[in-house]
Amino acid sequence: MERQRAPKVVIIGGGISGLAAANDPVVFEATNSIGGVWKHCSYRSTRLQTPRPDYEFSDYPWKNREDPSFPTHNEIVEYLHGYATHFNLWRLIRLESKVTEVRFLGDRQKAGFTELWGEEGRAVPSQPIWEIGVVTGTLETVQWYKCDFVVMCIGKYGDIAKMPVFPYGKGPEIFQGKVMHSMDYCKLDENSASKLMTGKKVVVVGYKKSAIDLALECAEANKGPDGQPCTMVIRTLHWTVPSYSIWGLPFFLFYSTRFSQFLHPRPNQGLMRSLTCHLLTPMKRGVSKFIESYLAWKLPLDKYGLRPDHPFDEDYASCQMAILPDNFFTEADQGRIRFEKSSKWWFWEKGVVLDDGTKLEADVVFLATGFDGKKKLKSVLPEPFCGLLEDLNGVMPLYRGTIHPLIPHMAFVGYIESVSNLHSAELRSKWLARLLEEKFKLPSVEDMYGQANREIEVMKQTTRFYRRHCISTFSINHSDEICEEMGWESWRKNNWISEAFSPYNNQDYKE
Ligand SMILES: Cc1cc2nc3c(=O)[nH]c(=O)nc-3n(C[C@H](O)[C@H](O)[C@H](O)COP(=O)(O)OP(=O)(O)OC[C@H]3O[C@@H](n4cnc5c(N)ncnc54)[C@H](O)[C@@H]3O)c2cc1C
């Protein structure tokens, strides 16, 4: 069957995923700017943690590519503006256009729950199948747009906070001070942020990147004579890394080359490879221990009781490795940042109570407790699709990290993570563009589920934090499979030595 017309594609979200996917569709962005988390969910001190050359579009290199510093969030937004201007994307982007609802116009019996995805396995239906409700600017009316294909790029972070649950009567309502989620702190201007922290007893709940940056901002605001310490309340410790150099060796050698990823399990590996992988387990553990030994030597982890119980590998495999800001432990040594470990905590009138009964006084409690990306998706997707987002493992099954086998004519970009999310988003967008051009067909729904489940099994085998849906230990294999499906060469270096020992980044997937 010949396609009669160009498909009408709508992208929801103007962060890096939405921009990477933008080819010729309409992009609806809820806020007044592109950039996503880098514009609306960053503190003054937030910097990229991925090295600059790994976080760039393959066809738009950073001007200062060789600059070893990590770009600030403002630099990233500027870079994205440059990209949108260079490729004339502004004509496609509708700012201040929030998608409030997505309706399915197709026949559910025929579309989702069949042997083939979508209409006979084709990415583009014969007639519009989705209707998108958009509220623009300050207007209260919803405008409806029909389209053939929707690309969901609304992001895993930001917009909807993950809030801790408290026993009845021990929640924030009894606390006399101020409680704020890290997401709301991002919205404050410099003056208000500093006023909120200076001379105040602050508790920061959490120990991931947002919590670490927040504690540091708090310590810096309290350097004066009236300064008060900031206390971090930590449930789960994670490994933090001061730089991308371990005992003098570049970090990429440990996880980002074909040779290093050979040690880790991957989906679709045969019996021989599974056996080899099993035999190489001590070497894999050795790499993790080697990095842990460096971190314990370089950072005062034992002094502050901050050495995690789980191996470094598991944080890396779940994309949770945070780069530590330079002066974090200097502030701790000066007493401006303190640490308390507690598996549970709740409020009292003057602060928070830890599981051993310790009462911490606080004027302000920051919840750096993360975001609920699935809830965000559920808030716009219609039934029955919003009920299909998680499998029994609590992970969204996505074929090639992009297609949900039971949600037809829709793709998700930005939901699986890797060391560079820009890299993951761009390659998947290239694959998606070819799918929409019908250059290849998707396998059956059952086969797509099979592939997604095998990936989830590998993640479960690799890390207890598998729900974060991160492919960092088998990212090259993931890209290989995508390339093969697009009809591209999967081994993309000039020679065997580079193929084995140099890292893969976006430049390797240049068209
Ligand atoms: C503090 C922090 C540090 C990070 N550091 C790194 C790092 O070093 N390296 C790395 O690779 N990744 C990092 N990440 C992950 C980061 O989220 C990704 O790199 C990337 O920016 C995600 O882009 P996205 O487009 O998928 O989502 P987002 O950036 O969240 O963009 C989603 C966009 O969708 C819009 N939107 C949401 N709902 C709607 C709606 N209903 N209608 C219309 N528009 C909507 C939002 O306004 C937003 O602009 C970090 C994240 C955070 C929060």
The ligand as an SDF file (V2000), in Angstrom:
LIG
                    3D

 53 58  0  0  0  0  0  0  0  0999 V2000
   19.9290   18.5090   37.7850 C   0  0  0  0  0  0  0  0  0  0  0  0
   20.0440   17.6030   36.5890 C   0  0  0  0  0  0  0  0  0  0  0  0
   21.3070   17.2710   36.0870 C   0  0  0  0  0  0  0  0  0  0  0  0
   21.4200   16.4260   34.9730 C   0  0  0  0  0  0  0  0  0  0  0  0
   22.6590   16.1330   34.4700 N   0  0  0  0  0  0  0  0  0  0  0  0
   22.7720   15.3540   33.3730 C   0  0  0  0  0  0  0  0  0  0  0  0
   24.0440   15.0890   32.7810 C   0  0  0  0  0  0  0  0  0  0  0  0
   25.0580   15.5450   33.2510 O   0  0  0  0  0  0  0  0  0  0  0  0
   24.1070   14.3130   31.6770 N   0  0  0  0  0  0  0  0  0  0  0  0
   22.9940   13.7820   31.1260 C   0  0  0  0  0  0  0  0  0  0  0  0
   23.1070   13.0820   30.1170 O   0  0  0  0  0  0  0  0  0  0  0  0
   21.7730   14.0210   31.6550 N   0  0  0  0  0  0  0  0  0  0  0  0
   21.6420   14.7940   32.7580 C   0  0  0  0  0  0  0  0  0  0  0  0
   20.3960   15.0360   33.2930 N   0  0  0  0  0  0  0  0  0  0  0  0
   19.2350   14.3930   32.7060 C   0  0  0  0  0  0  0  0  0  0  0  0
   18.4850   15.3530   31.7750 C   0  0  0  0  0  0  0  0  0  0  0  0
   17.1710   15.2890   32.2100 O   0  0  0  0  0  0  0  0  0  0  0  0
   18.6360   14.9470   30.3280 C   0  0  0  0  0  0  0  0  0  0  0  0
   19.9940   15.0620   29.9230 O   0  0  0  0  0  0  0  0  0  0  0  0
   17.8360   15.7900   29.3400 C   0  0  0  0  0  0  0  0  0  0  0  0
   17.9980   17.1600   29.5320 O   0  0  0  0  0  0  0  0  0  0  0  0
   16.3740   15.3950   29.3390 C   0  0  0  0  0  0  0  0  0  0  0  0
   15.7690   16.0580   28.2730 O   0  0  0  0  0  0  0  0  0  0  0  0
   14.2650   15.7890   27.8600 P   0  0  0  0  0  0  0  0  0  0  0  0
   13.9860   16.6280   26.6880 O   0  0  0  0  0  0  0  0  0  0  0  0
   14.0500   14.3150   27.7230 O   0  0  0  0  0  0  0  0  0  0  0  0
   13.4040   16.2310   29.1270 O   0  0  0  0  0  0  0  0  0  0  0  0
   13.2440   17.6920   29.7810 P   0  0  0  0  0  0  0  0  0  0  0  0
   14.5040   18.4260   29.7690 O   0  0  0  0  0  0  0  0  0  0  0  0
   12.5750   17.4510   31.0990 O   0  0  0  0  0  0  0  0  0  0  0  0
   12.2400   18.4410   28.7980 O   0  0  0  0  0  0  0  0  0  0  0  0
   10.8870   18.1340   28.7580 C   0  0  0  0  0  0  0  0  0  0  0  0
   10.1500   19.3400   28.2120 C   0  0  0  0  0  0  0  0  0  0  0  0
    8.7750   18.9860   28.0460 O   0  0  0  0  0  0  0  0  0  0  0  0
    7.9730   20.0830   28.4670 C   0  0  0  0  0  0  0  0  0  0  0  0
    6.6550   19.5630   28.8550 N   0  0  0  0  0  0  0  0  0  0  0  0
    6.3540   18.7890   29.9270 C   0  0  0  0  0  0  0  0  0  0  0  0
    5.0330   18.5160   29.9320 N   0  0  0  0  0  0  0  0  0  0  0  0
    4.4970   19.1250   28.8570 C   0  0  0  0  0  0  0  0  0  0  0  0
    3.1890   19.2090   28.3210 C   0  0  0  0  0  0  0  0  0  0  0  0
    2.1570   18.6020   28.9080 N   0  0  0  0  0  0  0  0  0  0  0  0
    2.9810   19.9280   27.1830 N   0  0  0  0  0  0  0  0  0  0  0  0
    4.0300   20.5380   26.5490 C   0  0  0  0  0  0  0  0  0  0  0  0
    5.3000   20.4900   27.0240 N   0  0  0  0  0  0  0  0  0  0  0  0
    5.5240   19.7900   28.1560 C   0  0  0  0  0  0  0  0  0  0  0  0
    8.7300   20.6710   29.6470 C   0  0  0  0  0  0  0  0  0  0  0  0
    8.3510   22.0230   29.8650 O   0  0  0  0  0  0  0  0  0  0  0  0
   10.1770   20.5370   29.1580 C   0  0  0  0  0  0  0  0  0  0  0  0
   10.6140   21.6690   28.4590 O   0  0  0  0  0  0  0  0  0  0  0  0
   20.2520   15.8850   34.3890 C   0  0  0  0  0  0  0  0  0  0  0  0
   18.9820   16.2170   34.9200 C   0  0  0  0  0  0  0  0  0  0  0  0
   18.8780   17.0620   35.9900 C   0  0  0  0  0  0  0  0  0  0  0  0
   17.5040   17.3790   36.5210 C   0  0  0  0  0  0  0  0  0  0  0  0
  1  2  1  0
  2  3  1  0
  2 52  2  0
  3  4  2  0
  4  5  1  0
  4 50  1  0
  5  6  2  0
  6  7  1  0
  6 13  1  0
  7  8  2  0
  7  9  1  0
  9 10  1  0
 10 11  2  0
 10 12  1  0
 12 13  2  0
 13 14  1  0
 14 15  1  0
 14 50  1  0
 15 16  1  0
 16 17  1  0
 16 18  1  0
 18 19  1  0
 18 20  1  0
 20 21  1  0
 20 22  1  0
 22 23  1  0
 23 24  1  0
 24 25  2  0
 24 26  1  0
 24 27  1  0
 27 28  1  0
 28 29  2  0
 28 30  1  0
 28 31  1  0
 31 32  1  0
 32 33  1  0
 33 34  1  0
 33 48  1  0
 34 35  1  0
 35 36  1  0
 35 46  1  0
 36 37  1  0
 36 45  1  0
 37 38  2  0
 38 39  1  0
 39 40  1  0
 39 45  2  0
 40 41  1  0
 40 42  2  0
 42 43  1  0
 43 44  2  0
 44 45  1  0
 46 47  1  0
 46 48  1  0
 48 49  1  0
 50 51  2  0
 51 52  1  0
 52 53  1  0
M  END
$$$$
